[in-house]
Amino acid sequence: MSVFKDRAISELDAIVSIASNDIVPIVDVSDTASGTTKRASISDLTTAVVATGNLTAQGNTFNGASQLVQLNGSGQLPTLSGVNLTTLNASNIASGTLADARLSSQVTVQGNTFNGASQLVQLNGSTQLPAVSGALVTTLNASNISSGTLADARLSSQVTVQGNTFNGASQLVQLNGSTQLPAVSGINLTNLNASNLASGTIPDARLSASVEVRTKTQFAIGSAGSRPLVGSDADAFLLVTHASGIVTIVCPNNPAFAAGFTTTIFCNTAQSVAISADNAVTVYYVNGAGLAQTIAPSSVLTPTAQRGRIFKITCIASNVFFLDAVGL
């Protein structure tokens, strides 16, 4: 570089050129005609002023405000603010801890305590979720349930949760090994079909009033002829079994027969059973056409023989009877 004394060019005493060995040659202007020069060190300069255009002139105090920064003995920057540094490379961070505030919103800063309220969830060593509440988890797939027992409260109302105890009060009914209902009460069953009865005996109490029960007093009529009704025939069962001829049941002229007297005749033969009215007695009946008919006093009605036919004779008033039979 060139160094000039701080004065007008006309007054310059010398021109100084600094060599690479820091020896400053002094050219005495007054001796320029003879070309005489003399050399001196920078320390010999007393009147020259060093131009500052290419030199730092901040002095020898460093690392303060508006001062130069001086590396320490390890070639490291000293402790000072880097707030204005830009284009830093995070790959060069080799020690220390980065403050949470310096992380972006994309980085989780929940720390290393897990599985508590407002904390992250950490899988266990088997990559399983820990024992935490899943109350808010949605869209679960029931196909993934492989262990444990699902609480009844978690089942829909369409699922039966009556357990595995059966055939008791308020319990489900379980069929036996033959796909039959167990011995439980069927008292509440309706619309039963009697055609499906294949065994057992129907109790008499289950029969309608139109069915005569053979446990009544029973009288057998085994020969043809006239058979007047008597008082002991009330609520009795007359079984007709004669092999030939006609049995004639006589509705008698007998004041002892009061309204309500009823007897039943069952024809268990291929022969005929006739019904007659005693003198002064009237018997009413309904014929096969549904028309009301009368057996006049001292008259006889002889229906066509039919095994299994049932006659029911009821006294409805003194000397007045009603004959209830099918197909007369």
C-alpha positions as CSV (number, residue, x, y, z in Angstrom):
1,M,0.0,0.0,0.0
2,S,1.1,3.7,-0.3
3,V,1.4,5.9,2.7
4,F,1.4,9.6,2.5
5,K,2.2,12.2,5.1
6,D,-0.9,14.1,6.2
7,R,-0.3,17.3,4.2
8,A,-0.7,18.7,0.7
9,I,1.0,16.8,-2.1
10,S,3.3,19.8,-2.6
11,E,4.5,19.5,0.9
12,L,5.1,15.7,1.0
13,D,8.4,14.9,2.6
14,A,8.5,11.3,1.4
15,I,6.6,8.5,-0.3
16,V,6.6,5.3,1.7
17,S,6.1,1.8,0.2
18,I,5.6,-1.0,2.7
19,A,7.3,-4.1,1.7
20,S,6.2,-7.6,2.6
21,N,8.9,-7.8,5.3
22,D,7.3,-4.8,7.1
23,I,10.4,-2.7,6.2
24,V,9.2,0.7,5.1
25,P,11.4,2.3,2.5
26,I,11.6,6.1,2.8
27,V,12.0,8.1,-0.3
28,D,13.2,11.6,0.5
29,V,11.5,13.8,-1.9
30,S,14.4,16.3,-1.7
31,D,16.7,13.7,-3.0
32,T,14.6,12.5,-5.9
33,A,17.0,14.1,-8.3
34,S,19.9,12.0,-7.2
35,G,17.7,8.9,-6.6
36,T,18.9,8.6,-3.1
37,T,16.7,6.5,-0.7
38,K,17.0,5.3,2.8
39,R,15.1,2.5,4.5
40,A,13.5,2.6,7.9
41,S,11.0,0.5,10.0
42,I,7.4,1.5,10.6
43,S,8.4,2.4,14.1
44,D,10.7,5.1,12.7
45,L,7.7,6.9,11.1
46,T,6.9,9.9,13.2
47,T,5.1,12.3,10.9
48,A,3.4,10.0,8.4
49,V,-0.3,9.2,8.8
50,V,-1.4,5.6,7.7
51,A,-4.4,5.8,5.4
52,T,-7.4,3.8,6.8
53,G,-9.2,2.9,3.6
54,N,-8.0,-0.8,3.5
55,L,-7.2,-1.3,7.2
56,T,-9.4,-2.1,10.2
57,A,-9.1,0.7,12.7
58,Q,-11.3,-0.8,15.6
59,G,-8.5,-1.0,18.1
60,N,-7.5,-4.0,20.3
61,T,-10.6,-4.3,22.5
62,F,-12.8,-7.2,21.3
63,N,-16.2,-8.9,21.8
64,G,-18.1,-5.9,23.1
65,A,-20.8,-3.8,21.5
66,S,-19.5,-2.3,18.2
67,Q,-16.2,-4.2,18.7
68,L,-14.6,-6.9,16.7
69,V,-15.1,-10.5,17.6
70,Q,-12.0,-12.4,18.7
71,L,-11.9,-16.2,18.6
72,N,-10.8,-17.9,21.8
73,G,-7.7,-20.0,22.2
74,S,-9.6,-23.1,20.7
75,G,-10.6,-21.2,17.6
76,Q,-14.1,-20.9,18.9
77,L,-16.5,-17.9,18.9
78,P,-16.8,-16.4,22.4
79,T,-20.0,-16.3,24.4
80,L,-22.0,-13.6,22.7
81,S,-25.4,-13.1,21.0
82,G,-26.1,-14.7,17.6
83,V,-29.5,-13.2,17.3
84,N,-28.7,-11.7,13.9
85,L,-27.2,-14.9,12.4
86,T,-29.0,-16.3,9.4
87,T,-28.8,-19.4,7.2
88,L,-27.6,-21.6,10.1
89,N,-27.4,-25.3,9.4
90,A,-29.0,-27.5,12.1
91,S,-26.8,-30.4,11.1
92,N,-23.9,-28.5,12.7
93,I,-25.5,-28.6,16.2
94,A,-23.4,-31.1,18.1
95,S,-24.0,-30.3,21.8
96,G,-26.4,-28.6,24.1
97,T,-30.2,-28.6,24.2
98,L,-32.4,-26.7,21.7
99,A,-35.1,-24.6,23.5
100,D,-38.6,-25.7,22.9
101,A,-39.5,-22.2,21.7
102,R,-37.1,-22.7,18.8
103,L,-39.0,-25.7,17.4
104,S,-41.7,-25.3,14.8
105,S,-45.4,-26.1,15.5
106,Q,-44.9,-29.4,13.7
107,V,-42.6,-30.7,16.4
108,T,-44.2,-32.4,19.5
109,V,-42.8,-30.9,22.7
110,Q,-44.6,-33.1,25.2
111,G,-41.5,-34.3,26.9
112,N,-40.6,-37.8,28.0
113,T,-43.3,-38.5,30.5
114,F,-46.0,-40.6,29.0
115,N,-49.5,-42.2,29.5
116,G,-50.8,-39.6,31.9
117,A,-53.5,-36.9,31.5
118,S,-52.5,-34.5,28.7
119,Q,-49.4,-36.7,28.0
120,L,-48.3,-38.7,25.0
121,V,-49.1,-42.4,24.9
122,Q,-46.1,-44.8,24.8
123,L,-46.4,-48.4,23.5
124,N,-45.1,-51.1,25.8
125,G,-42.3,-53.5,24.9
126,S,-44.7,-55.6,22.9
127,T,-45.9,-52.6,20.8
128,Q,-49.2,-52.7,22.7
129,L,-51.2,-49.8,24.0
130,P,-50.9,-49.3,27.8
131,A,-53.8,-49.6,30.2
132,V,-55.4,-46.3,29.4
133,S,-59.0,-45.3,28.8
134,G,-60.4,-45.8,25.3
135,A,-63.7,-44.1,26.0
136,L,-63.2,-41.6,23.2
137,V,-61.9,-44.0,20.6
138,T,-64.3,-44.4,17.6
139,T,-64.7,-46.7,14.5
140,L,-63.4,-49.7,16.3
141,N,-63.7,-53.0,14.4
142,A,-65.2,-55.9,16.5
143,S,-63.4,-58.4,14.3
144,N,-60.2,-57.3,16.1
145,I,-61.4,-58.4,19.5
146,S,-59.4,-61.6,20.3
147,S,-59.5,-61.8,24.1
148,G,-61.3,-60.7,27.2
149,T,-65.1,-60.5,27.7
150,L,-67.3,-57.7,26.2
151,A,-69.5,-56.2,28.9
152,D,-73.2,-56.7,28.4
153,A,-73.8,-52.9,28.5
154,R,-71.7,-52.6,25.3
155,L,-74.1,-54.9,23.4
156,S,-77.1,-53.6,21.4
157,S,-80.7,-54.2,22.3
158,Q,-80.8,-56.8,19.5
159,V,-78.5,-59.1,21.4
160,T,-79.8,-61.6,23.9
161,V,-77.9,-61.3,27.2
162,Q,-79.8,-63.9,29.3
163,G,-76.7,-65.9,30.0
164,N,-76.2,-69.7,29.8
165,T,-78.6,-70.8,32.5
166,F,-81.9,-72.1,30.9
167,N,-85.4,-73.3,31.6
168,G,-86.0,-71.5,34.8
169,A,-88.2,-68.5,35.6
170,S,-87.1,-65.4,33.5
171,Q,-84.6,-67.6,31.7
172,L,-84.3,-68.8,28.1
173,V,-85.7,-72.2,27.1
174,Q,-83.2,-74.7,25.8
175,L,-84.3,-77.6,23.6
176,N,-83.1,-81.1,24.8
177,G,-80.9,-83.4,22.7
178,S,-83.9,-84.5,20.7
179,T,-84.8,-80.9,19.8
180,Q,-87.8,-81.2,22.1
181,L,-89.1,-78.5,24.5
182,P,-88.2,-79.3,28.1
183,A,-90.8,-80.0,30.8
184,V,-91.9,-76.4,31.3
185,S,-95.4,-74.9,31.6
186,G,-97.2,-74.1,28.3
187,I,-100.0,-72.3,30.0
188,N,-99.5,-69.2,28.0
189,L,-99.3,-70.9,24.6
190,T,-102.1,-70.0,22.1
191,N,-103.3,-71.3,18.7
192,L,-102.3,-74.8,19.4
193,N,-103.4,-77.4,16.8
194,A,-105.0,-80.5,18.3
195,S,-104.0,-82.4,15.1
196,N,-100.5,-82.3,16.4
197,L,-101.4,-84.3,19.5
198,A,-99.5,-87.6,19.1
199,S,-99.3,-89.0,22.6
200,G,-100.6,-88.6,26.1
201,T,-104.2,-88.0,27.3
202,I,-106.1,-84.8,27.4
203,P,-107.5,-84.2,30.9
204,D,-111.3,-84.1,31.0
205,A,-111.3,-80.6,32.4
206,R,-109.7,-79.4,29.1
207,L,-112.7,-80.7,27.1
208,S,-115.6,-78.4,26.2
209,A,-119.1,-78.9,27.6
210,S,-120.1,-80.4,24.3
211,V,-117.9,-83.4,24.9
212,E,-119.3,-86.2,27.1
213,V,-116.9,-87.6,29.5
214,R,-117.1,-91.4,29.9
215,T,-116.1,-91.2,33.5
216,K,-119.8,-90.3,34.2
217,T,-122.1,-93.0,35.5
218,Q,-122.4,-95.4,32.6
219,F,-125.2,-97.7,31.7
220,A,-124.9,-100.3,29.0
221,I,-127.9,-101.1,26.7
222,G,-127.0,-104.4,25.1
223,S,-130.3,-105.6,23.6
224,A,-133.0,-104.2,21.4
225,G,-136.3,-102.9,22.8
226,S,-137.7,-99.9,24.6
227,R,-135.6,-98.1,27.2
228,P,-137.4,-95.4,29.1
229,L,-135.2,-92.7,30.8
230,V,-135.2,-92.9,34.6
231,G,-134.1,-90.6,37.3
232,S,-130.7,-92.3,37.7
233,D,-129.9,-91.5,34.0
234,A,-129.4,-87.8,35.0
235,D,-125.9,-86.8,33.9
236,A,-125.2,-90.4,33.0
237,F,-123.7,-92.0,29.9
238,L,-125.8,-94.6,28.1
239,L,-123.7,-96.9,26.0
240,V,-125.8,-98.7,23.3
241,T,-124.1,-101.9,22.1
242,H,-127.0,-104.1,20.9
243,A,-126.2,-106.4,17.9
244,S,-129.5,-106.4,16.2
245,G,-132.9,-104.6,16.2
246,I,-133.7,-101.2,17.4
247,V,-133.2,-99.6,20.8
248,T,-135.8,-97.0,21.5
249,I,-135.0,-94.4,24.1
250,V,-138.3,-93.1,25.6
251,C,-138.6,-89.6,26.9
252,P,-141.1,-90.4,29.7
253,N,-144.2,-88.6,31.0
254,N,-142.7,-88.3,34.5
255,P,-143.1,-85.2,36.7
256,A,-139.8,-86.2,38.4
257,F,-137.9,-85.0,35.4
258,A,-137.3,-81.3,36.0
259,A,-135.7,-78.7,33.7
260,G,-131.9,-79.3,33.5
261,F,-132.1,-83.1,33.5
262,T,-129.5,-84.3,30.9
263,T,-128.4,-87.7,29.7
264,T,-126.0,-88.8,26.9
265,I,-126.5,-91.8,24.6
266,F,-123.6,-93.1,22.6
267,C,-124.3,-95.6,19.8
268,N,-121.4,-98.0,19.6
269,T,-123.1,-100.3,17.1
270,A,-124.1,-100.5,13.5
271,Q,-127.7,-100.9,14.6
272,S,-130.3,-98.2,15.0
273,V,-131.2,-96.1,18.0
274,A,-134.6,-94.5,18.0
275,I,-136.0,-91.7,20.1
276,S,-139.6,-91.6,21.1
277,A,-141.9,-89.3,23.0
278,D,-144.2,-90.8,25.7
279,N,-147.8,-89.8,25.7
280,A,-148.3,-86.1,26.6
281,V,-144.6,-85.5,26.0
282,T,-143.0,-83.3,23.2
283,V,-139.4,-83.6,22.0
284,Y,-137.9,-80.9,19.9
285,Y,-134.8,-81.3,17.7
286,V,-133.1,-79.7,14.7
287,N,-132.9,-81.8,11.5
288,G,-130.0,-82.0,9.1
289,A,-131.3,-79.1,7.2
290,G,-131.1,-76.9,10.2
291,L,-134.9,-76.8,10.7
292,A,-136.7,-77.1,14.0
293,Q,-138.7,-80.3,14.2
294,T,-140.9,-82.0,16.8
295,I,-141.4,-85.6,17.9
296,A,-145.1,-85.6,18.7
297,P,-146.4,-87.4,21.8
298,S,-146.4,-91.2,21.3
299,S,-144.3,-90.8,18.2
300,V,-140.9,-92.3,17.3
301,L,-137.8,-90.8,15.4
302,T,-135.5,-93.4,14.0
303,P,-132.3,-91.9,12.6
304,T,-130.2,-93.7,10.0
305,A,-127.8,-96.1,11.8
306,Q,-124.4,-94.6,12.4
307,R,-121.7,-96.0,14.6
308,G,-120.3,-93.4,16.9
309,R,-123.4,-91.1,16.9
310,I,-124.0,-89.2,20.1
311,F,-127.5,-88.2,21.3
312,K,-127.9,-85.7,24.1
313,I,-131.4,-85.4,25.7
314,T,-132.2,-82.5,28.0
315,C,-135.4,-81.7,29.9
316,I,-136.3,-78.1,29.3
317,A,-139.6,-78.1,31.1
318,S,-142.1,-80.6,32.5
319,N,-142.8,-83.2,29.8
320,V,-140.7,-81.2,27.2
321,F,-137.4,-82.4,26.1
322,F,-134.7,-81.2,23.6
323,L,-132.7,-83.7,21.5
324,D,-129.3,-82.6,20.4
325,A,-127.7,-84.8,17.8
326,V,-126.0,-84.4,14.4
327,G,-127.6,-85.4,11.1
328,L,-131.0,-86.3,12.3
